[in-house]
C-alpha cells in the first residue's frame, strides 16, 4: 500500500483519534502537507546529504549539486571529481557514500525500481546492504519516496525532540522508547512521524536540531 493524499488525510484522523497529543497538533497548526520525493538515485543522494545535518543545509548542498549536473544519474555523479563535490557541500564521508551508491547501481547490484513492489522489510534490507545507507536513510526513502504508511525512523532526532515536547517527557526518548511509543499508531506510523516533524518545525518551543 502507498500513501496518497486521500489516505493521508484519513490516516491523520485515525492517529489523532487514538492519541490526544497528536490531535493537539491540529489544534495549533494546520494539517501537514503531503509531500513526496521522486523515486531514484537523486532522492537517495538527497537523503544521504540530510544525514546528521539540518534540512536547510542538505537542501542547499543538493541544489548546488543539481546546478553542477542535471539530470542527476549515477553515471554523471561519478564524473564529478572530489573538488567539485566538496564545492557542493559534500564531506569526505558523503563523497564516499555517494560514489559507493552510484557504483552499486551502475554495477547492477542495486535496482531501485524493484523496491517499488518489494515489501517493507525486503526494500529496507536491500538498501542497507549499501555502505552509507543505514536504517535511518533507508526508512526515510521508504517513507518519502515509496510512500509506505507504517515506516517509523526511530533513530530520527527530530522525532525524539518533538515526542519529548509533545508528550511532556522528562528525558528525550531513546530509539527503543520511540519504537515502543509508536506501536499505538500502527498501521499509520509514517503519518504520525509526519505530524511530529510538522510539530517540530512549526510548533511552539521547537528546536532546530538535525533530523538524525
C-alpha positions in Angstrom: 0.0 0.0 0.0 1.2 3.5 -0.8 0.0 6.7 0.8 -2.0 9.1 -1.3 -3.4 12.5 -0.4 -6.7 10.8 0.3 -5.4 8.0 2.5 -3.0 10.5 4.2 -6.0 12.6 5.3 -7.8 9.5 6.6 -4.7 8.3 8.4 -4.2 11.7 10.1 -7.7 11.5 11.5 -7.1 7.9 12.6 -3.9 8.6 14.6 -5.4 11.7 16.1 -8.5 9.8 17.2 -6.3 7.4 19.1 -3.8 9.9 20.6 -5.0 13.2 22.1 -1.4 14.6 22.0 -1.2 14.1 18.2 -4.7 15.6 17.9 -3.4 18.7 19.8 -1.0 19.4 16.9 -4.0 20.1 14.7 -5.5 22.5 17.2 -2.4 24.7 17.0 -1.3 24.1 13.4 -2.8 23.4 10.0 -2.5 19.8 8.8 0.9 19.0 7.3 1.1 18.9 3.5 1.5 15.5 1.9 4.9 15.9 0.3 6.8 13.2 -1.6 10.0 12.7 -3.5 10.6 11.1 -6.9 11.9 7.5 -6.9 15.5 7.0 -7.9 19.2 7.8 -7.3 18.8 11.6 -6.9 16.4 11.4 -4.0 18.6 8.9 -2.2 21.6 11.2 -2.6 19.5 14.0 -1.1 18.6 11.8 1.9 22.3 10.9 2.3 23.1 14.7 2.4 20.5 15.0 5.2 22.3 12.6 7.4 23.3 14.5 10.6 22.8 18.0 9.3 19.9 20.4 9.1 17.4 20.1 6.3 18.3 23.6 5.1 22.0 22.7 4.8 21.2 19.5 2.9 18.8 21.3 0.6 21.5 23.9 -0.2 24.1 21.2 -1.0 21.6 19.3 -3.1 20.7 22.4 -5.1 24.3 23.1 -5.8 24.7 19.5 -7.0 21.8 19.8 -9.3 23.3 23.1 -10.7 26.5 21.1 -11.4 24.9 18.1 -13.0 21.3 17.6 -14.2 19.8 15.2 -14.7 21.5 13.6 -11.7 22.2 10.0 -12.6 24.8 7.5 -11.1 27.0 7.8 -14.2 27.0 11.6 -14.2 27.6 11.7 -10.5 30.7 9.6 -10.9 32.0 12.1 -13.4 32.3 14.8 -10.7 35.7 15.0 -9.1 36.2 15.4 -5.4 36.8 19.1 -5.6 33.5 19.7 -7.4 31.6 17.6 -4.9 33.2 19.4 -2.0 32.2 22.7 -3.5 28.6 21.4 -3.5 28.9 20.8 0.2 29.8 17.1 0.4 32.0 15.9 3.2 34.7 13.3 2.5 32.5 10.7 4.1 29.4 11.6 2.0 31.5 11.7 -1.2 32.4 8.1 -0.4 28.8 7.2 0.3 27.6 8.8 -2.9 30.1 7.2 -5.1 29.6 3.8 -3.5 25.8 4.1 -4.1 26.4 5.2 -7.7 28.8 2.3 -8.4 26.4 -0.2 -6.7 23.6 0.9 -9.1 25.9 1.1 -12.2 27.2 -2.4 -11.4 23.7 -3.8 -11.2 23.9 -4.8 -7.5 21.0 -2.4 -6.6 18.0 -1.8 -8.7 15.9 0.9 -7.1 12.9 0.3 -9.4 12.4 -3.1 -7.9 11.9 -1.6 -4.5 8.6 -0.2 -5.7 7.0 -3.6 -5.4 9.0 -5.1 -2.6 7.6 -5.4 0.9 8.9 -3.0 3.5 11.4 -5.4 5.1 12.8 -6.5 1.7 13.2 -3.0 0.4 14.9 -1.9 3.7 17.2 -4.9 3.6 18.3 -4.2 0.0 19.1 -0.6 0.8 21.1 -1.2 4.0 23.4 -3.5 2.1 24.9 -0.4 0.5 27.7 1.2 2.6 26.5 4.6 3.7 22.8 3.7 3.9 21.8 2.8 7.4 18.3 2.2 8.9 17.5 5.9 9.1 18.4 6.6 5.4 16.5 3.5 4.2 13.4 4.4 6.3 13.3 7.9 5.0 13.4 6.6 1.5 10.6 4.2 2.2 8.6 7.0 3.8 9.1 9.9 1.4 9.7 8.1 -1.9 7.9 4.8 -1.7 5.2 6.3 0.5 4.9 3.3 2.8 2.3 4.1 5.6 3.8 2.2 8.5 7.5 3.1 8.5 8.9 4.5 11.7 12.5 6.0 11.7 13.2 5.6 15.4 16.7 7.0 15.1 15.4 10.4 13.9 16.5 13.1 16.4 13.7 15.5 15.4 11.1 12.8 16.2 12.7 12.3 19.6 12.7 16.0 20.3 9.1 16.5 19.1 7.9 13.5 21.1 9.5 14.6 24.3 7.9 18.1 23.9 4.5 16.9 22.9 4.3 14.1 25.5 5.9 16.3 28.2 8.6 13.6 28.9 11.4 14.4 31.4 14.1 13.0 29.1 14.4 12.6 25.4 13.2 9.1 24.4 15.7 6.6 23.1 15.1 4.9 19.7 13.8 1.8 21.6 11.4 4.0 23.6 10.3 5.7 20.5 9.6 2.3 18.9 7.5 1.4 21.9 5.5 4.6 21.8 5.0 4.2 18.0 3.1 0.9 18.4 0.0 2.9 19.3 0.0 4.5 15.9 0.2 1.3 13.8 -0.6 0.9 10.9 0.0 4.6 10.2 3.3 5.3 11.9 4.7 7.1 8.9 1.8 9.5 9.2 2.4 10.0 12.9 6.0 10.8 12.1 5.0 13.4 9.5 2.7 15.0 12.2 5.6 15.1 14.6 8.0 16.6 12.1 5.4 19.2 11.3 5.2 20.0 15.1 9.0 20.0 15.4 9.4 22.5 12.5 6.4 24.7 13.2 5.2 24.2 16.8 6.0 26.2 19.9 9.4 26.0 21.5 10.7 24.0 18.6 14.4 23.2 18.5 16.0 23.3 15.0 18.4 20.4 15.5 19.4 17.9 12.8 16.9 15.2 11.8 19.2 12.3 12.6 
